[in-house]
Amino acid sequence: MSSTVSPQHSPGPSEQVLVTLTGADRPGVTSALFTALDGTGAHVLDVEQVVVGGVLTLAALVTDPAPGTVAAAVATLSGDGLEVTTSAPAPPAPAGQRPRRLHVTLLGAPLLPAAVARITAVLAEHGANVDRIRRMSAQPVTSVELDVSTHGSPADVLALRRTLAVEAGRHGLDAAVSPGGLARMGRRLVVMDVDSTLIRQEVIELLAAHAGREAEVAAVTERAMRGEIDFAASLRERVACLEGLGVEVLDSVREAVELTPGARTLCRTLHRLGFTLALVSGGFLEVVGPLAAGLGIAHVRANRLQVVHGRFTGRVLGPVVDRAAKAAALREFAAAEGLPLHRTVAIGDGANDLDMIGAAGLGIAFNAKPVVREQADAALNVPYLDAVLPLLGITHDDVVEADLADEALASG
């Protein structure tokens, strides 16, 4: 069904009034404002309300058919802890290209005023305007989200992201830039690295410890993570250290694996939203597979260890899951889920994750090496994996409410 709307006069700034009400929050304040406006002939053009620390700020942009009518109507609301002001709105921005919308998420423990001051100054220096700010979480990390608009090009946004990353590092916080608008909404595919991302350890090092060669393997792992040596070659070198080790050590390694704090919350929350999760690892399916099953993760891609007569041969089976293979897996999983690449998220920490992070719609470096932080869309340096949630627009309050609802349903 279609309908036709007759063109109407759009009132200019001189025919509009911005009404701002501040004071202690309590039930009925919003109703009182609009009840006062009723009968003036005013039309509501825009409205915004926020409560911070129990203090309400309510702003309404309305038409003023007879100059002074709105101001007189709302003046009666002043008093009893409320302050009401009326003013002319700022002139509209000149017509032109529609601004690009971004979300800038700041995370700090603690989040200090100097850091917020510098980050917002950088935004202004790059011609970006902060339209709205909201808190995403208070514990264990304070995070706030800034809705930002800019007329800058994609190259300008990239320069802004890099500058913010540098300034954030100087002030001991994380500043992540992600796209706004519809790109953020709806079902998505989230692909995670495993070692030092989903879990706290490197599985190859846990295995090598049983062979007495953990330090040797850890040194090679570190070089590979920094991108100093080819991953496939480094993996074969490390796996060779496992030659002759009995497969029974896998049970001990699985038991030793520790999830990164916040990993279960992240997975549980994303499942509730209908997201699809995947693990893509340069580690081993013998450990990653059971881990994925326990977390309800649908897609898994990892290396496999060759075993003969119950012992590792020191070789891997088939092609190595390297950085190119990780990106290929992300594309394959997205196609299987019927999702375009811009609806994918990749999370990793090492050079082996760079292609995957670059291919995803949102690439997140989690406690990553410098080479990864520099190239990712967003970088997190806090030890909690559920800090990813604010980057996806999910608040801590949303998570808590969903947990309580599930608990109530389970208790029946």
LINFEN-V157567 format. One record per helix or strand of 3 or more residues. SS is the DSSP state (~ for helix, > for strand). FROM is the first residue (numbers start at 0). LEN is the number of residues. If there is no record, write none. Layout:
BEGIN
<<SS;FROM;LEN> <SS;FROM;LEN>>
END
This chain:
BEGIN
<<~;12;3> <>;15;9> <~;28;9> <>;43;9> <>;54;9> <~;68;7> <>;81;6> <>;99;9> <~;112;13> <>;128;9> <>;141;9> <~;153;17> <>;173;6> <~;180;4> <>;188;4> <~;202;8> <~;213;12> <~;230;12> <~;248;8> <~;262;10> <>;275;9> <~;284;11> <>;298;10> <>;310;7> <~;322;15> <~;340;3> <>;343;5> <~;350;9> <>;361;5> <~;369;6> <>;377;3> <~;384;7> <~;395;16>>
END
